[in-house]
Amino acid sequence: MNSLDNLFSIDNKIIIVTGGGKGIGQTLSVELAKRGSIVYCLDIKFEKIPVRLKQIYSKKCDISNISKFEKICKDIFKKHKKIDVLINNAGVTFPSSNNKNYSMNDWYKTIDINLTAAFKCSKAVFEYMYKKRSGCIINITSINAELGFPNNPHYVAAKGGLKMLTKALARDWGIYGIRVNNLGPGYFRTNMTKNSYSNLRKRKSRSDRTMLGRWGSVEELVGPTIFLASDASSYITGQDLYVDGGWISNGLSNE
């Protein structure tokens, strides 16, 4: 554990970010690298990263192909002799326009990427974290893990499953010095939420539902991520940290 002077330091941490080519994953990759981490940014395709940093390594990887991910982990460990942090950020969503006839294909794809792949990736890094008896896994869940949102049961089920997978892995792997926690965003402006944000009625409705009265900026996820990745949270595992402007805790709206 670092001294209290360096409590939030992530300098020289080796971090893997899945779904790091755009949106939340890209922002986290850039900002963690700015603060001294060596970040392996994995995705199927990449939007242009606005800041070029030598600490970011972009790797093309479909995480549903676990053998590719395992090969990347093996190469990272061979080069750096450790893997400190895995951020399971990759995710997909397929909202349904017909709540009387859900698509089973959308169900399988959502569960495969949002839940099963996160489990497989966690298992893959466990091998290397176990060798060092230390490590941190951060699963990006959602307020959908707690509440019944409409027209997207596959996404709600996957995020709810990921929330509980986190607790199960934290229980099993804590004795090896491996911490596993959830980071649950509320409403942020990303590619995944662009349709809702572009709809002025939906944008206002979601803003009004939060205690802070607004959508979040993706950059507001950086601080909580640093907290969970650093020694500042060295005695925290199996927990849910929601960054949602107070959405989940909100009761009645003002009347």
RAGI-V650585 format. One record per residue. RES is the residue in three letters. PHI is phi in whole degrees, -180 to 180 (none if undefined). NEAR is the number of other C-alpha atoms within 8 Angstrom. D_CENTER is the distance of its C-alpha to the mean C-alpha in Angstrom with 2 decimals. Layout:
RES/PHI/NEAR/D_CENTER + RES/PHI/NEAR/D_CENTER
This chain:
MET/none/4/23.70 + ASN/-70/7/24.36 + SER/-67/6/27.10 + LEU/-62/5/26.47 + ASP/-67/5/27.21 + ASN/-118/7/24.08 + LEU/-57/10/21.83 + PHE/-100/9/18.87 + SER/-72/8/19.55 + ILE/-122/12/17.02 + ASP/-62/7/19.95 + ASN/66/7/20.24 + LYS/-78/11/17.05 + ILE/-94/13/16.01 + ILE/-122/13/12.31 + ILE/-108/12/10.78 + VAL/-120/15/8.00 + THR/-83/13/7.97 + GLY/63/15/8.62 + GLY/-89/18/9.70 + GLY/-83/15/12.95 + LYS/-162/10/12.53 + GLY/57/10/11.13 + ILE/-59/10/8.09 + GLY/-61/15/7.42 + GLN/-68/13/11.13 + THR/-60/13/11.52 + LEU/-62/13/9.32 + SER/-59/14/11.26 + VAL/-65/12/14.48 + GLU/-71/9/14.31 + LEU/-68/14/13.43 + ALA/-66/13/16.20 + LYS/-59/8/18.51 + ARG/-99/9/18.39 + GLY/100/11/19.57 + SER/-78/14/16.75 + ILE/-100/13/17.26 + VAL/-112/14/14.23 + TYR/-102/13/14.14 + CYS/-101/17/12.51 + LEU/-110/14/12.55 + ASP/-168/16/13.20 + ILE/-75/9/16.19 + LYS/-144/6/17.42 + PHE/-124/9/16.96 + GLU/-79/6/17.93 + LYS/-62/4/20.00 + ILE/-75/9/18.24 + PRO/-67/4/20.33 + VAL/-122/5/20.80 + ARG/-87/6/22.08 + LEU/-131/8/21.26 + LYS/-69/5/22.64 + GLN/-81/9/19.71 + ILE/-104/13/17.44 + TYR/-115/9/18.09 + SER/-89/9/17.10 + LYS/-126/8/17.38 + LYS/-76/8/17.89 + CYS/-157/10/16.29 + ASP/-91/10/15.93 + ILE/-69/12/13.71 + SER/-73/7/16.01 + ASN/-97/8/18.60 + ILE/-67/11/17.74 + SER/-64/6/20.87 + LYS/-66/10/19.69 + PHE/-62/13/16.47 + GLU/-62/10/18.79 + LYS/-65/8/21.17 + ILE/-64/8/18.74 + CYS/-60/11/17.81 + LYS/-61/8/21.56 + ASP/-67/8/22.38 + ILE/-62/11/19.93 + PHE/-66/11/21.42 + LYS/-62/8/24.88 + LYS/-80/6/24.53 + HIS/-108/8/22.85 + LYS/68/7/23.81 + LYS/-169/11/20.44 + ILE/-132/17/16.66 + ASP/-88/11/15.24 + VAL/-140/13/11.45 + LEU/-117/13/8.98 + ILE/-110/12/5.29 + ASN/-81/13/4.66 + ASN/-105/12/3.27 + ALA/-57/11/6.94 + GLY/-163/8/8.55 + VAL/-134/9/12.08 + THR/-146/8/14.27 + PHE/-135/8/18.06 + PRO/-57/6/19.72 + SER/-95/9/23.21 + SER/-93/5/26.35 + ASN/-137/7/28.35 + ASN/-82/7/27.44 + LYS/-104/4/30.53 + ASN/-151/5/29.52 + TYR/-68/7/25.87 + SER/-83/7/25.12 + MET/-69/6/24.65 + ASN/-64/6/23.48 + ASP/-64/9/20.55 + TRP/-59/10/19.88 + TYR/-63/8/19.90 + LYS/-65/8/17.71 + THR/-66/16/14.99 + ILE/-64/13/15.19 + ASP/-62/10/15.45 + ILE/-83/14/12.31 + ASN/-77/15/9.92 + LEU/-123/13/11.48 + THR/-63/9/14.08 + ALA/-65/12/12.46 + ALA/-62/12/9.58 + PHE/-64/9/12.71 + LYS/-64/9/14.66 + CYS/-64/13/12.37 + SER/-64/10/12.24 + LYS/-62/8/15.98 + ALA/-66/11/16.54 + VAL/-78/11/15.27 + PHE/-55/8/16.98 + GLU/-53/8/20.27 + TYR/-86/11/19.90 + MET/-66/14/18.41 + TYR/-62/12/21.26 + LYS/-62/6/23.78 + LYS/-95/8/22.90 + ARG/55/9/22.39 + SER/-164/11/19.35 + GLY/161/13/15.63 + CYS/-144/12/12.27 + ILE/-116/13/9.25 + ILE/-117/15/6.08 + ASN/-98/15/4.53 + ILE/-84/11/2.62 + THR/-97/14/6.32 + SER/179/12/8.96 + ILE/-63/13/12.53 + ASN/-66/12/13.49 + ALA/-74/14/12.86 + GLU/-113/8/15.83 + LEU/-129/7/18.17 + GLY/-88/6/20.11 + PHE/-85/8/19.31 + PRO/-82/5/21.96 + ASN/62/9/22.39 + ASN/-155/11/19.11 + PRO/-63/8/19.51 + HIS/-66/10/17.58 + TYR/-69/15/14.30 + VAL/-62/13/15.15 + ALA/-65/10/16.13 + ALA/-66/13/13.10 + LYS/-70/14/10.70 + GLY/-65/12/13.55 + GLY/-66/10/13.91 + LEU/-65/14/10.39 + LYS/-57/13/11.14 + MET/-79/8/14.41 + LEU/-59/9/13.44 + THR/-56/13/11.62 + LYS/-67/12/14.97 + ALA/-67/9/17.00 + LEU/-69/11/15.57 + ALA/-60/14/15.80 + ARG/-64/8/19.34 + ASP/-77/7/20.31 + TRP/-104/10/18.96 + GLY/-59/11/19.66 + ILE/-67/6/23.19 + TYR/-100/8/22.04 + GLY/79/10/20.36 + ILE/-103/15/16.80 + ARG/-101/15/14.49 + VAL/-134/15/11.57 + ASN/-136/17/9.85 + ASN/-104/14/7.67 + LEU/-120/15/6.37 + GLY/-111/13/7.81 + PRO/-72/13/8.79 + GLY/-91/12/12.34 + TYR/-93/9/14.14 + PHE/-123/10/13.31 + ARG/-83/12/15.40 + THR/-138/9/13.65 + ASN/-60/6/15.09 + MET/-69/8/13.72 + THR/-110/10/15.62 + LYS/-63/9/18.53 + ASN/-67/7/21.02 + SER/-67/9/20.57 + TYR/-68/10/20.73 + SER/-72/7/23.79 + ASN/-85/8/25.51 + LEU/-59/8/27.11 + ARG/-66/6/27.80 + LYS/-68/9/24.26 + ARG/-61/11/22.97 + LYS/-67/8/25.55 + SER/-60/8/24.98 + ARG/-73/11/21.29 + SER/-64/11/22.33 + ASP/-66/10/25.12 + ARG/-77/10/22.96 + THR/-87/14/21.01 + MET/-66/9/22.92 + LEU/-86/7/22.41 + GLY/71/9/23.71 + ARG/-160/9/21.34 + TRP/-77/11/18.09 + GLY/-86/11/15.51 + SER/-94/8/15.32 + VAL/-55/12/12.09 + GLU/-61/7/13.60 + GLU/-75/8/13.50 + LEU/-90/11/9.83 + VAL/-67/12/11.11 + GLY/-58/7/13.34 + PRO/-60/11/11.22 + THR/-67/11/8.88 + ILE/-60/11/12.30 + PHE/-56/11/13.61 + LEU/-71/12/11.34 + ALA/-84/11/11.79 + SER/-100/12/15.47 + ASP/-71/12/18.53 + ALA/-61/8/18.54 + SER/-114/9/16.55 + SER/-63/8/18.56 + TYR/-113/4/19.85 + ILE/-119/8/16.76 + THR/-153/9/15.21 + GLY/72/14/14.48 + GLN/-109/9/13.65 + ASP/-113/9/11.83 + LEU/-112/9/11.32 + TYR/-95/10/11.59 + VAL/-112/11/11.82 + ASP/-135/13/14.04 + GLY/65/12/17.41 + GLY/91/10/18.90 + TRP/-56/11/18.39 + ILE/-65/7/18.20 + SER/-82/5/20.99 + ASN/-74/10/23.23 + GLY/-103/4/26.45 + LEU/-72/4/29.21 + SER/-75/7/29.20 + ASN/-63/3/32.14 + GLU/-115/2/35.32
